[in-house]
Amino acid sequence: MATTVEQRRHLATAIPGPRSQALQSRKLAAVSAGVGTGMPVYVERAGGGILVDVDGNQLIDFGSGIAVTTVGASAPRVVEAVKRQVEDFTHTCFMVTPYEEYVAVCEKLALLTPGDHKKRSALFNSGAEAVENAVKVARVFTGRTAVVAFDHAYHGRTNLTMALTAKSMPYKHGFGPFAGEVYRAPMAYPYRWTGDRERTAEEAFEAFATQVHAQVGEQNVAAVIIEPIQGEGGFIVPPAGWLRRVAQWCREHGILLIADEIQTGFCRTGEWFACDHEGVVPDLITTAKGIAGGLPLAAVTGRAEVMDAVHAGGLGGTYGGNPIACAAALAAMETMEVDDLRGRARAIEKLFLGRLQQLAEKFDVIGDIRGRGAMLAIELVKGRGDTTPNPELTAALNKYCHAHGLVTLTCGTYGNVFRFLPPLSISDELLSEGLDILEQAFVANA
């Protein structure tokens, strides 16, 4: 996965530098204030594990554009595939005059997604769009209307996906009313489970099943939607067995299980999809983010009989499955296979966990370490034995990392989770240097 970007951190100016500050002033004058900026450095080149900004600073990337540039921000196969496709044509609209690249992506998804049943796919532009269409498919197939989502869930910013999303600020506040027939159930969150933590899987499943039975009625539920590892909610990994029990319950009641693998998919967790860790085969799976090496593409893939239940013309969109994005996706998936990025994610996990555990021994504000593959997180609290969320420290650590050339992200319902999503093309040396900066941030702030 060669890149022309030099793979080293370098700070030529303070962060942000003068050119980035000038661009930020232009942004404030021209872009809606509703579009936030977590780290106002303006990137002009990127590759491997490095982002180069307009001031010549070279930053270590622990965010991957929120799990998008899994293969790197300028992966050679993706670059070449995009160049070839742009020279051929940029758009025709698949619903008007189709093209092979769309079909090839759907064929590849049928091979890679969990289960050996016959599958069909439809392509879209964003994760939220994929989720919204998965719900449409489920409602048509089942003839039911209710959808069950979970505490701490994040599924998007459209009206329906905001209804599915649990967190108010900044995603839902002031934007209602939201779509109806959406219900919320308790999530199996081991670190914050209020019952017997050793029995979180059993107790959380019983709470979920009891609540749905009482408040919704199984016969009214079209689908249960779940992130196998919750993303924005705090990289919450449910305990072993919980997801399998939910899947079995869905089958027993004729309810479709939608796996939202938008952040977890495409080698991010050390398997092609996070469901693979649990041996769970969903009825429908939504994908986006890492699918196309940074280009906008999303998909709904599901059982053939489910996907084919929708009438002709019921799914689609002008740009859905754009040929350039499809070419990029095929090249990205080839890169994942040829370069064994599943194995690389597992290696990153091993390196990270060792260092994070050492940090937890030194700093009692690290309440929990969790995640899989290159999707890892630490939850920050007030101290050992005190699980009160500590968003103030989380923000301070994030600020320190940014100032020292490390691109980091936070998340969590309570704003107290540090999440790590490095590109799988990053070197061990850059990972170690980034973790050194994180440790220095703790020394300076904890």
N, C-alpha and C positions, 0 to 999 in steps of 0.2 A: 504494500500500500504506500508506494513512494509518493512524496509530495515535494514541491519546490519551495515550500515554506520552511525556513530554518527552525529546527525543533529545539529551541531554547527560550527561556524567559529573558526578557530584556526590558528595562524601564528607561526610556529616553527622556521622559518628562514625568511630572506628577500626574496622577490619575484623577480626573480626566485632564488631558493635555489641552493646550490652547486651541488647536484646530477642532478637537471634539467639543470644547466649550462653545466655539463659534457655531458649530453645527447644531448644538443643543439650543442655542438662542434662535436659530432659524426654525428648528423643530417647534419650539414653544410658540412662535409666531404663525406657523402654517398648519400644524397638526392639532387635532382635537386634544384638549386636556384630558379627555377620557382614555387616551392611549398612553399608558404609563411607560416609564423606562426605568428598569431596575439598576442598570449600570450605564451611565451616559458616556460610553466610549464608542466611537463610530469606527466600525471595522471596514477595512478595504481589502484585506486578503486573509485567507485562513486555510489550514490544512493540518492533518495529523491531530496533534493535541494543542495547537497554537492558533490564536487569533492575533492578527496584526492590525493595529488601529491607525488612524490617519496621522497620528503624531509619531509613528515609528515604534510604539510600544508593542512588545510581544507578550501576550498574556496566556497563561495556562488555562485551558478550557475544561472545567469540571461540570459543564452544563449541557453541552451538545445542542444548544438551541432548544432546550427542554426535550431531550431524548430524540431529537430529529436526525442530527448528523452522526448517526451510529457508525457509519463507514468512514467518517471524516467529512469535512466541509468541502473538499475538492478531490474526492476519490477518483483516481485515474480512469477506471472503467466507466464511472458515471459521467465524467467530463466528456469522454470520447463518445459515449452513446448519445448524450445530449447534442453534441456538435453535429453528429451524423443526422439526427432527427430534425434539427433546425434547418439543415440544408435541404432535407426532403420536403417537409411541410410542418407548419406549427399548429394547425387546427383544421378540422372539417366539421366537428361535432359528430360523435359516434352514432347519435340517433338519426343523423341525416345520411352521411356516407361513412360507414365504419372503416376500421383499419385493423391490421393484424396485431399491433402492439397491445391494444386493449384486451383482445382475446388471449394473448400470451400471458399477460399478467393474471387473468382469471384462472388460466390453466395452472400456473405456478402456485397460486393460492390454494387451489384444490389439492395440490400435492403436499404443501407445507403445513397447512392448518390441521389441528387435531382431528383424528377420526379417519377411517378408511371408507366411509359412505360416499355416495354420489353427492357432489356439491355444485353449487352455482354461486357466482359473485356478481355484484354490481359495484361500479366505481364512482367515487365522488371526489370532493375537493378537500374536505376537512374532517377531523374527527367528530366534531359536533354534527355535521351533516350525515356522517355514517351512522351515528347513534340514532338520530331522528328517523332515518330510513329503516333501521333495524326494528324500531318500535312500530313503524307503519306495517312492515312485513309481518311481524308477530300478530298484530291486531287483525290483519286480513286472514291469516292462516287459522287462527283460533276462533275468530268471531267474538272475541272478548275485548274489553277495553282497558282494564286496570293494569298498571305497571308498578312493580315494587322495586325500589332502589334502597340504598343503605345509608346509615349515618356516615358522615365523613366522605361521601362520594363526590367525585367531580366527573361530569360527563359533557360539559360544554357551555356555550354562551348564547345559543339560540333560545327561543322562548320555551320550547319543550325541554331542551337539555338543561336550562336553568332550573326548571321544575325538578328535574332529576338530581341536580347538584345540591349538596347539603349546605355549603358555606355561603353565608349572606354577603359579607364584604370580602372582596370587591365585586363578586360575580352576580349577585341578585338584588342588592340594595337599590330600591327605587324603581326597579324595572317591571314590577308586577302590574296586573295579575298574570299568573302563569297558567300554563296548560293544566287541565284537570285530569282526574283519574290517575294521579301519581301518588303513591304511598311510600312511606319510609319505614324501614325496619332497623333494629339494632345491629351493629356490626361487631363481628368477633375481633376485638381489639385487645390482644393479650396484655399489653402494658397497662391499659386503663380499664380492664374488666373489673367491675365492682364485686363480682362474686368470687368463687373459688378459681383462682388463676390456673390451677392444674386441670380444671374441668371447663376451661373457656370454650372449647369447641362444642361440648355437649350442651352447656348452659346457653351459649349464644344461639345455637340452632333451635333449641326449645323455645327461647324467647322470640326468635324470628317466626317459627311456625305457629306459635300460639297467637302472636299479634296479627299475623296475616289472616288466620282463621277467624279471629274475632272482629277485626276491623274492616276486612275486605271480602273475605270468602274465597276459598280456592277456586271455585267454579267461575269466578269473575276475573281471574288474573290471566292476562295474555302472556306476560313475560316477567321474569325476574332478571334484572340487569346488575352485574357485579364486575368490578375491577378485581382480577385475581390477586393483585397487589395494588392497594389504593395509592393513587398518585398524589394529587394536590392535597388530599386529606392527611398526608403524613407518611407515605410509604408503609402503610399498615399491611403486615403480612398475617393473614388469618392462620390460626393453628392448624396443624396437619389434620386432615379428615373433615374439617368443617365444610369446605367447598364441595367435597364429594357428597356429603349428606344433603346439602342444598340441591345439588344436581339430581340426586335420587328422588328427593321430595318433589321436584318439578316434574320429573317423569311420571311419578305416581298420580299426579293431579292434572296431567295434560297441559302443563305450563311450559313455555319455551324458556330456556336458559340462554341469555345473551351475555357473552363474555366481552367486556370492553377491554381489549388488549391494545388500545391506542398508544399508551406509554410503555407497556410491558412487552410488546411484541417485537419480533425480528431480532432475536439473539440477546436482547438487553439483559435478561435474567439468567443467561447461561443455557437456555433452551430456546427453540424457535419461538415458543409462546409460554407464558407463565402457567397456563392450564396444564402443560405437559408435566410440570413438576408433581402435580396431583393426579395425573392420569384421568383428567376430566375432559370429556368431549362435549362442548356446548352445541346447542342447536344453531346458534348464530354467533358469529364473532366479528367485532368491528376492529379495523386496523387503520393506522395512519402514521404520523410522526416518522418513525424510522424506515418506512416502507420504500422511500424513493430518494434517499441520499440528500434530502433538503428541498426537493421540489414538492409542490402541493398535490397530494394524492391520498385518497382514503378508500376503504372498501368495506362492504358487508359481504361476508361469505357464510353460507349456511347450507343446511340439508336441501337437496334438490327439490323435494316436494314442498318445502316451506318457501323457498325463494321463488319457485314457479307458481305459487298460489296467487301472486299479484298479477292483475290484468296488464296487458301490453300497454306501455306508455305510463304506467303508474310509478315507475322508477326512472331516474335519469336526471339530467341537468345539462345546460349548455357546455360547461367546461369539464364535466365529470369524466375522468379517464382521459385527460388531455394527452395527445401522443408523445409530447416531450416528457411529461411526468411518467408515462408508462415506460418509455425507453430508459429513463433514469431508474425506475423501480426494477426492471429486469437486470440492469447492470449492478444495482445495489445488492439484490438477492444473490447474483452470481458471486459478488465479492464476499458476501457472508459465507457462502458455501466453500469457495476455493480457499479463502483465508481462515477458515474455521473460527469464525467470530463467536460461536457458542463457547468454544474452548477458551478464547481470549477473555470473554466475560467472566468465566469461572476463575481464570488466573487473576484478573483484576479484583474479584471478590476476595481471594485469598490474601493478596497484598494489602488491600484496604482493611480487612477485618483485623489483621494482626496489629496494624498501627492504631486503629480506632479503639481496640481493646486496651492497648497501652495508654492511650489518652484517658480512657474511662477509669483506669487505675489511679491516674494522677489527679483527675478533676472530677469531683463528686457531683458536678452539675450535669454530667452525662447520665441521663436516667435509663436510656435504652439504645441499643444498637440493633439495627434490623435491615432486612432487605435480602435480595438475591442477585448474584452476578454483578453487573455494573449498574445496579439500581439499589443504592444503599443509603442509609440515613442514620442520624443520631438525633434523639429527642432530648432537649435541654430543659432542665427543671431547676428548682431553687437549691436542691442539695440532696445528699443521700438520705433516703427515707422520706423525703418531701417531694411529692410528684407534682407540685404546683407548677404549671407551665412558666417558662422563663423567656418570653419573647424579646425582652429588652436585651438580654445577653446574646440571643440569636442575631438580632439586628446589629449589635456591636461587633460580633465576630465577622458577620457578612461584610460590614464596612471595612474592617481591617484587611480582610482577604482581598477585596476589590482594590484598595489602595496599594497593595503589594503585588498586584499583577496576577491574581488568581480569580477567575470567573466562577462564582459560586451562586447557589440558589437556595432559598428557604421555602418552606411550605408548612402544611399542617393546619388543622382547624383552629388551633390556638396560636399559630404563628411562631412555634417554638421548635421547628424541625429543620435541620440542615440536611439537604439532599445532595447526593453525589451521582452525577450522570455523565461521566467522561465518555468521549468518543472511544470506540473500541480500537481505533487506530492509534491511540496515544501510547507513548513509550513508558516503560517502568520508571525510567529516570524522571520523567515529568510528573508521573503520579507521586513518586516519593518526594520530589521537591514541593509539589502542591500540598502534600500532607505535612511537610515541614512548616510551610506557611500557616496552615491551620493550627498546628501546635503552637507556633509563635503567637497566633491570635488568642489562644486560650491563656498563654502566659501573660499577655498584655491586658486581658480583660476579665478573666474568670477569678 
